[in-house]
């Protein structure tokens, strides 16, 4: 029996290794090391080629204050790049290479991910060619604050994973078992935990705006939250099963001015149900800037209505 168990365990490990190896072979050629420069100095990170003509996807914080630089592919080929645009709220940015030197990665859809699913984090830190770690999806649909000095950057709808992120891997790829890029690695959340911005219809729209206009005109509330189930009585009376618990409110933000507090559970915004960070993020695109939006929250067992007026991101920070 022990021999059979050991053989089954060995086979499972072999299967795991084969998946990770196959993903690395497929995705790493599309992951570049970035060396960037601008008025504020120099920076570094990773980027993912996602179009045949040399557009790269990376993290907004990697290119903050930067304008130009080089992308070094997995085979050591260097190509000049320039920043096309960035969106701090989603922590996504697009760069354009002078010429295409790497095959584009296939973008997937993080909306179909499930907790416990295998994912592989791939980066190309300068001097550490082909960094690969593997793990599982340990959380979905979360909005978490990331602090940079005195400023707070709220990243909406992140994927939480226990695939370790190495220094310089920010902007690299988070791939599923079929080698499709489902996220852009953004930060380390704590011991053994990493965060990635999902690739889904919302972020594809953001990426499209960055490519075509160099910026995303988006609204900003200034809350971070996590999805939670509603109490049975509230679920029955509202017809909703889940809300977004507020875990941080940025002082002076539209949410703070409106009277949204830590611990509130957001049920709806502008009449639309809010069950996760993605649902809120979708409302913050387009014409939401300056629009009066009714917000219903659950506070200490009671439904409370407030009105928030989202500001444009560029003026809210």
matplotlib code that plots the C-alpha trace (Angstrom):
import matplotlib.pyplot as plt

x = [0.0, 2.8, 4.5, 1.3, 0.9, 4.5, 4.0, 0.8, 2.5, 5.5, 3.2, 1.3, 4.5, 5.7, 2.4, 2.8, 6.4, 5.4, 2.7, 5.0, 7.8, 5.4, 4.0, 7.6, 8.6, 5.5, 5.4, 9.0, 10.0, 7.4, 8.6, 11.2, 13.4, 12.7, 15.4, 13.7, 14.8, 13.1, 13.3, 13.0, 15.9, 15.9, 13.8, 13.5, 10.9, 9.4, 7.0, 5.0, 4.8, 1.1, 0.9, 2.9, 4.1, 5.8, 3.4, 4.3, 2.2, 3.6, 2.8, 2.1, 4.3, 7.2, 7.0, 6.1, 8.1, 9.8, 9.5, 12.0, 14.3, 15.1, 13.4, 15.7, 14.1, 14.8, 17.4, 19.3, 18.2, 17.7, 15.1, 14.4, 11.0, 8.9, 6.0, 2.7, 0.5, -0.2, -3.2, -2.3, -5.6, -5.4, -1.6, -1.3, 0.9, 1.7, 5.0, 5.9, 9.1, 10.9, 10.7, 9.1, 11.7, 9.6, 6.5, 3.3, 1.9, -1.8, -4.0, -6.6, -9.6, -9.1, -12.9, -12.9, -10.2, -11.2, -9.6, -7.1, -6.3, -2.6, -0.9, 2.6, 4.4, 7.0, 9.4, 12.6, 14.4, 17.6, 20.4, 18.1, 16.8, 13.7, 12.4, 9.6, 7.5, 4.3, 1.5, -2.3, -4.9, -5.6, -8.0, -10.1, -12.1, -10.2, -9.3, -6.2, -4.2, -0.6, 1.4, 4.2, 5.7, 3.0, 0.6, -1.9, -2.5, -5.7, -5.5, -9.0, -10.0, -6.6, -5.7, -4.0, -1.6, 1.0, 3.4, 6.4, 7.3, 11.0, 12.4, 12.1, 9.2, 6.6, 5.0, 5.6, 3.1, 0.8, -0.3, -2.7, -1.9, -2.4, 0.1, -2.5, -1.6, -4.4, -2.7, 0.1, 2.2, 2.0, 3.1, 4.0, 1.0, 2.8, 4.7, 4.3, 1.5, 1.6, -0.9, -1.6, -3.9, -6.4, -6.7, -10.5, -13.0, -12.6, -8.8, -8.8, -10.8, -8.3, -5.4, -7.3, -7.6, -3.9, -3.0, -5.3, -5.2, -2.3, -4.5, -7.7, -10.3, -11.6, -13.4, -12.1, -14.0, -11.1, -12.2, -10.7, -12.8, -13.3, -16.4, -18.4, -21.6, -24.6, -26.5, -29.5, -32.1, -30.3, -29.9, -33.6, -34.8, -32.4, -32.3, -28.5, -26.1, -22.9, -21.5, -18.2, -16.9, -14.9, -11.5, -10.0, -11.3, -8.7, -9.0, -10.6, -11.6, -15.1, -16.1, -14.9, -16.7, -19.9, -19.8, -18.7, -16.9, -14.6, -16.6, -19.5, -20.7, -21.4, -24.5, -25.2, -23.8, -26.0, -28.6, -26.3, -25.4, -21.8, -20.6, -16.8, -14.2, -14.6, -18.3, -17.3, -14.3, -16.6, -18.7, -15.6, -14.9, -16.5, -18.8, -18.8, -16.5, -18.5, -21.8, -23.9, -24.1, -26.4, -24.6, -26.4, -24.4, -25.1, -24.0, -24.5, -27.5, -29.2, -29.4, -27.9, -28.0, -25.4, -24.4, -20.9, -19.5, -16.5, -13.5, -11.2, -8.2, -5.6, -7.1, -8.0, -4.4]
y = [0.0, 2.4, 1.7, 2.4, 5.6, 6.7, 5.9, 8.0, 10.9, 10.7, 10.8, 13.7, 15.6, 14.7, 16.1, 19.3, 19.7, 19.1, 21.7, 24.4, 23.6, 23.8, 27.1, 28.5, 27.4, 29.0, 32.3, 33.2, 34.2, 36.9, 38.3, 41.0, 42.7, 46.5, 49.1, 52.5, 56.2, 59.5, 62.8, 61.1, 58.7, 55.1, 52.1, 48.4, 45.6, 43.1, 43.4, 41.1, 41.4, 41.1, 42.2, 41.1, 44.7, 45.0, 46.4, 45.4, 45.3, 46.1, 47.7, 51.4, 51.7, 50.3, 53.1, 55.9, 59.0, 57.1, 57.8, 55.6, 52.7, 49.2, 45.8, 42.8, 39.6, 36.2, 35.5, 38.7, 40.9, 44.6, 46.9, 50.6, 51.2, 54.2, 54.6, 54.8, 55.4, 54.2, 53.9, 54.1, 52.8, 49.5, 49.5, 48.8, 50.5, 50.0, 50.4, 50.3, 48.7, 50.2, 46.8, 43.4, 41.0, 38.5, 36.5, 37.9, 36.0, 34.9, 36.9, 34.9, 35.7, 35.9, 35.9, 32.1, 31.5, 29.6, 29.6, 26.8, 26.8, 26.4, 29.6, 30.3, 33.7, 34.6, 37.5, 38.7, 40.7, 42.3, 39.8, 37.0, 35.7, 33.6, 33.8, 31.2, 30.4, 28.4, 28.2, 28.5, 31.2, 31.9, 34.8, 36.5, 39.8, 41.7, 45.4, 46.1, 49.3, 49.5, 52.3, 54.2, 56.7, 59.1, 58.0, 55.2, 53.4, 51.3, 48.3, 47.0, 43.4, 41.7, 38.1, 36.8, 34.0, 32.1, 32.0, 34.0, 37.2, 37.9, 41.5, 42.9, 40.7, 43.4, 43.8, 40.2, 37.5, 35.4, 32.5, 29.7, 26.0, 26.5, 29.3, 32.1, 35.3, 36.0, 38.6, 41.1, 40.7, 43.9, 43.5, 41.4, 41.4, 39.7, 36.6, 34.1, 36.1, 38.0, 40.1, 40.3, 42.6, 40.4, 40.3, 40.5, 42.5, 45.5, 45.6, 44.9, 48.1, 49.9, 48.5, 49.5, 53.1, 53.2, 52.0, 54.4, 57.5, 57.1, 57.5, 56.3, 58.9, 57.2, 58.0, 57.4, 56.8, 56.0, 52.8, 49.4, 46.3, 42.6, 40.6, 39.2, 37.2, 39.2, 38.2, 36.0, 38.7, 41.3, 38.8, 38.0, 41.6, 42.8, 39.7, 39.8, 37.3, 39.3, 42.8, 44.6, 45.2, 48.5, 47.8, 51.2, 54.7, 57.2, 60.4, 63.3, 60.9, 61.1, 58.0, 59.7, 63.0, 61.0, 59.4, 55.8, 54.3, 51.5, 48.3, 49.4, 46.8, 48.4, 46.8, 49.0, 52.1, 54.0, 51.3, 48.5, 45.6, 45.6, 42.2, 42.6, 45.1, 44.4, 45.5, 48.8, 49.2, 48.8, 51.8, 54.0, 54.0, 56.2, 59.1, 58.4, 61.5, 64.2, 62.2, 62.0, 58.3, 57.0, 54.4, 51.9, 50.4, 48.0, 49.5, 47.7, 45.8, 48.8, 50.0, 53.5, 55.6, 58.2, 60.1, 60.0, 62.1, 60.3, 62.5, 62.0, 60.0, 62.6, 65.2, 62.9, 61.8]
z = [0.0, 0.9, -2.4, -4.3, -2.3, -3.0, -6.7, -6.9, -5.1, -7.4, -10.4, -9.1, -8.5, -12.0, -13.4, -11.4, -12.7, -16.2, -16.1, -14.5, -17.0, -20.0, -18.8, -18.3, -21.8, -23.3, -21.4, -20.5, -24.1, -23.9, -20.5, -20.7, -18.1, -18.0, -17.3, -17.3, -16.9, -16.5, -14.7, -11.3, -12.0, -13.0, -12.3, -13.2, -13.4, -15.8, -18.7, -20.9, -24.7, -25.6, -29.3, -32.4, -32.9, -29.6, -27.0, -23.4, -20.4, -17.0, -13.6, -13.3, -10.3, -12.3, -14.8, -12.4, -13.3, -16.2, -19.9, -21.8, -21.4, -22.7, -22.7, -22.5, -23.7, -22.2, -24.9, -24.0, -26.9, -25.9, -27.5, -26.7, -25.3, -24.3, -22.0, -23.8, -20.8, -17.2, -14.9, -11.2, -9.9, -11.7, -11.5, -15.2, -17.8, -21.5, -23.2, -26.9, -28.2, -31.2, -32.9, -32.1, -30.8, -28.7, -29.4, -27.8, -24.8, -25.0, -22.6, -20.7, -18.5, -14.8, -14.3, -14.7, -12.1, -9.0, -5.5, -5.2, -9.0, -10.0, -11.2, -12.2, -11.7, -14.2, -14.2, -15.8, -13.1, -14.4, -13.8, -13.0, -16.3, -16.2, -12.7, -12.2, -9.1, -8.8, -6.3, -6.1, -6.2, -2.5, -2.9, -5.6, -5.9, -3.3, -3.2, -1.1, -0.3, -1.3, 0.4, -1.3, 1.1, 2.2, -0.6, -0.7, -3.9, -4.0, -6.2, -7.2, -7.7, -7.2, -7.4, -4.2, -4.7, -2.7, -5.7, -4.4, -6.2, -6.5, -6.5, -10.0, -10.9, -10.6, -14.0, -14.9, -15.8, -13.7, -15.9, -15.7, -16.3, -20.0, -20.3, -20.6, -18.8, -16.4, -14.3, -14.0, -10.8, -8.8, -5.2, -2.2, 0.3, 3.2, 4.1, 1.2, -0.5, -3.8, -5.6, -9.3, -11.3, -13.2, -17.0, -17.6, -19.6, -17.3, -17.4, -21.2, -21.6, -19.5, -21.6, -24.8, -23.5, -22.6, -26.1, -27.9, -25.7, -23.3, -20.3, -18.7, -17.6, -14.6, -11.4, -7.9, -4.7, -2.3, -0.7, -0.5, 0.3, 0.3, -0.6, 2.3, 2.5, 3.8, 6.9, 6.1, 7.0, 4.8, 2.0, 2.1, 2.2, -0.6, -2.8, -2.7, -1.2, -1.0, -0.5, -0.4, 3.1, 3.4, 4.9, 4.2, 3.4, 2.2, 4.2, 2.2, -0.6, -2.2, -0.1, 3.1, 2.3, 1.5, 4.9, 4.1, 7.1, 7.8, 8.4, 6.2, 3.6, 0.3, -1.3, -4.3, -6.1, -8.5, -8.2, -9.3, -7.0, -5.7, -4.8, -5.3, -6.2, -9.9, -9.9, -8.3, -10.6, -13.7, -12.5, -12.1, -15.9, -18.5, -17.4, -13.6, -12.9, -11.2, -11.2, -8.0, -7.1, -4.5, -2.3, 0.0, 2.7, 5.6, 8.8, 12.2, 10.8, 9.2, 5.6, 5.2, 2.0, 1.2, -2.0, -3.3, -6.1, -7.7, -8.7, -11.6, -10.5, -11.7, -9.3, -6.5, -5.6]

ax = plt.figure().add_subplot(projection="3d")
ax.plot(x, y, z, "-o")
ax.set_aspect("equal")
plt.show()
